[in-house]
Amino acid sequence: MAGVVVCHGSAVVRERLVVTSIGVPALGPVRAASSVDELLSLARRMPPTVVLLDAHLAAPGAIEAIRRLRAVAPSAAIVLLALPDDTVALDRALALGARGFLAPDVGRAELSAVAAHVLASPVLPAQPSTRTSVDVPSQGSFRASDLRTPSKGNPTVTAPDANGAPVGVPTTGAIPGVPLTKREIEVLTGMSHGRSNAQIGAELYLSEDTVKTHARRLFRKLGANDRAQAVAIGLRRGLIQ
């Protein structure tokens, strides 16, 4: 694994993200860049697995950085560091193949959940986008707002994740007053460790289809769209550690 490159224009934010990333073993070695040129230089030497990219990077900017990075390291999973109201930048980035976005102050637990999701899912090829917002993520993508109850309508994501777990759950929010069962928490714990449905099933002596059923139910109870969101919600609520 070639690890992660943290590319951010702010030295303070960059250093904090480096420390946070070092605490996520799944991300491997951590390197840092403060500009597009530094990022591309690092990528040419050793293509990264994941890139955490500042949405407001100095000229030529984050969008151009993604275009150039695609040519140098096409398999890198690019995660934009941005806020939910950066809709234009986010939409353009997702159209170019970025996997989603995180807030610049992302914590270790959230980053761990996202790392497990990104590393378990195939990198999507860049495709033209006709969307004007990022309310509904594409297959395999995620956004920081996925970790909260959506406020716009009730969109549904119908594609399965890389492990076949159902993500076709209407995002109407969590079902109030319905706790997760012991088995659902065990499945969620397995997800937090980056295990596939088959691996979770083998560990719990369950069939893969049964694991998918538990996953569907816990997603519904938590109001989650996919594994990354479910794990993040579980961590925040103290359901898993």
C-alpha positions in Angstrom: 0.0 0.0 0.0 1.3 3.4 -1.0 -0.7 5.1 1.8 -2.3 8.5 2.0 -1.3 11.9 1.0 -2.7 14.9 2.9 -2.7 18.0 0.7 -3.9 21.1 2.4 -2.8 24.8 2.1 -3.0 25.4 5.8 0.0 24.2 7.8 -2.1 23.9 11.0 -4.9 21.8 9.3 -2.4 19.8 7.3 -0.4 18.8 10.4 -3.5 17.9 12.3 -4.8 15.7 9.5 -1.4 14.0 9.3 -1.5 13.1 13.0 -5.1 11.9 12.6 -4.2 9.8 9.5 -1.3 8.2 11.3 -3.7 7.0 13.9 -5.6 5.0 11.2 -3.5 1.9 10.4 -5.6 1.0 7.3 -4.3 4.1 5.6 -0.7 3.0 5.8 2.2 5.5 5.5 1.2 9.2 5.5 2.8 11.9 3.4 2.0 15.6 3.2 1.8 18.3 0.5 0.9 22.0 0.6 0.4 22.6 -3.1 -0.7 20.9 -6.3 2.9 20.7 -7.5 4.0 19.0 -4.3 1.1 16.6 -4.5 1.8 15.6 -8.0 5.5 15.2 -7.2 4.7 12.8 -4.4 2.2 10.9 -6.6 4.8 10.4 -9.3 7.3 9.0 -6.9 4.8 6.6 -5.4 1.1 6.7 -6.4 -1.0 7.0 -3.2 -4.0 4.8 -2.3 -5.9 7.8 -0.8 -5.6 11.5 -1.2 -7.2 14.0 1.3 -7.4 17.1 -0.8 -8.1 20.7 0.3 -11.1 22.0 -1.7 -9.7 25.6 -1.5 -6.2 24.8 -2.5 -4.3 27.8 -4.1 -4.1 28.0 -7.9 -4.4 26.0 -10.0 -6.9 24.8 -7.4 -8.4 21.5 -6.3 -10.4 20.8 -9.4 -7.3 21.1 -11.6 -5.4 19.0 -9.0 -7.9 16.2 -9.5 -7.6 16.3 -13.3 -3.8 16.1 -13.1 -3.8 13.5 -10.4 -6.0 11.3 -12.4 -3.3 11.2 -15.1 -0.5 10.5 -12.6 -2.3 8.2 -10.2 -5.6 7.0 -11.7 -6.4 4.5 -9.0 -6.1 6.9 -6.1 -9.2 7.5 -4.1 -9.6 11.3 -3.8 -11.5 12.6 -0.8 -12.2 16.4 -0.8 -11.8 18.3 2.4 -14.7 20.7 2.3 -17.8 21.9 4.0 -21.3 20.9 2.9 -22.1 24.3 1.5 -19.3 24.1 -1.0 -21.8 22.6 -3.5 -20.3 23.8 -6.7 -16.7 22.6 -5.9 -18.1 19.3 -4.6 -20.2 18.6 -7.6 -17.4 19.3 -10.0 -15.0 17.2 -7.9 -17.4 14.2 -7.8 -18.0 14.5 -11.6 -14.2 14.2 -12.0 -14.1 11.0 -9.9 -13.6 12.2 -6.3 -15.0 9.7 -3.9 -16.7 12.2 -1.6 -15.9 14.7 1.0 -15.1 15.2 4.7 -14.9 18.2 6.9 -11.3 19.5 7.4 -11.7 18.8 11.2 -12.6 15.1 10.6 -11.8 13.0 13.7 -10.0 9.7 13.8 -13.1 7.5 14.3 -14.8 9.1 11.3 -11.7 8.9 9.2 -11.3 5.2 10.1 -14.9 4.5 9.0 -14.4 6.3 5.7 -11.0 4.6 5.1 -12.7 1.2 5.5 -15.4 2.2 3.1 -13.0 3.7 0.5 -10.5 0.8 0.6 -13.3 -1.8 0.3 -15.0 -0.1 -2.7 -13.7 0.1 -6.3 -12.5 3.5 -7.5 -15.1 4.9 -9.8 -14.0 6.3 -13.2 -14.5 10.0 -13.8 -17.8 10.6 -15.6 -19.6 13.7 -16.8 -22.2 14.8 -14.3 -25.5 16.5 -14.9 -26.2 17.0 -11.2 -26.4 20.4 -9.7 -26.1 19.2 -6.1 -24.6 16.4 -4.1 -27.8 15.4 -2.3 -27.6 11.8 -3.6 -24.1 10.3 -3.8 -23.0 8.0 -6.6 -22.2 4.3 -6.0 -19.2 4.0 -3.7 -19.1 7.7 -2.8 -19.9 9.4 0.5 -20.1 12.8 1.9 -19.8 14.3 5.4 -23.6 15.1 5.4 -24.2 11.3 5.1 -23.2 11.2 8.8 -26.2 13.3 9.7 -29.9 12.9 8.9 -30.5 14.4 5.4 -32.7 17.5 5.2 -33.7 17.5 1.6 -36.4 15.1 0.6 -36.1 11.3 0.9 -33.6 10.2 -1.7 -32.8 6.5 -2.1 -29.5 5.0 -3.0 -30.2 1.7 -4.8 -26.7 0.3 -5.7 -25.1 -2.2 -3.3 -21.7 -1.5 -1.8 -18.6 -3.4 -2.7 -19.5 -6.2 -0.3 -23.0 -6.6 -1.5 -24.5 -4.9 1.6 -27.8 -3.2 0.8 -27.7 0.5 0.5 -31.2 1.0 -1.1 -32.6 2.5 2.1 -34.7 5.6 2.0 -32.9 8.3 3.9 -35.8 9.2 6.1 -33.7 9.2 9.3 -33.4 6.7 12.1 -36.4 4.9 13.4 -37.0 6.4 16.9 -37.0 4.1 19.9 -35.9 1.0 18.0 -32.6 -0.2 19.4 -30.2 -2.5 17.5 -30.2 -6.1 18.4 -27.1 -7.8 19.8 -26.6 -9.5 16.4 -27.0 -6.2 14.5 -24.3 -4.6 16.8 -22.0 -7.6 16.1 -22.5 -7.1 12.4 -21.9 -3.3 12.7 -18.7 -4.0 14.7 -17.5 -6.2 11.9 -18.2 -3.5 9.4 -16.2 -1.0 11.6 -13.2 -3.4 11.3 -13.5 -3.3 7.5 -14.6 -6.9 7.2 -16.7 -8.1 4.2 -20.1 -9.7 4.6 -18.5 -13.1 4.0 -15.9 -12.5 6.7 -18.5 -11.2 9.2 -20.6 -14.3 8.5 -17.7 -16.7 9.0 -16.9 -15.0 12.3 -20.5 -15.1 13.6 -21.4 -18.5 12.0 -24.0 -16.9 9.7 -24.6 -17.1 6.0 -23.7 -14.1 3.9 -27.4 -13.5 3.1 -28.2 -13.4 6.8 -25.5 -10.8 7.3 -27.0 -8.8 4.5 -30.4 -9.0 6.2 -29.0 -7.8 9.5 -27.2 -5.0 7.6 -30.4 -3.9 5.9 -32.2 -3.7 9.3 -29.5 -1.8 11.1 -29.1 0.6 8.2 -32.9 1.3 8.5 -32.8 1.7 12.2 -29.8 4.1 12.1 -31.1 6.0 9.1 -27.9 5.1 7.2 -27.2 4.8 3.5 -24.2 2.6 3.6 -21.4 1.0 5.7 -19.4 4.2 6.3 -22.4 6.1 7.5 -23.7 3.3 9.7 -20.2 2.9 11.3 -19.9 6.6 11.9 -23.3 6.8 13.5 -22.5 3.8 15.6 -19.3 5.3 16.8 -20.9 8.6 17.6 -23.7 7.0 19.6 -21.4 4.7 21.5 -22.9 1.5 20.0 -19.4 0.3 18.9 -15.9 1.3 19.8 
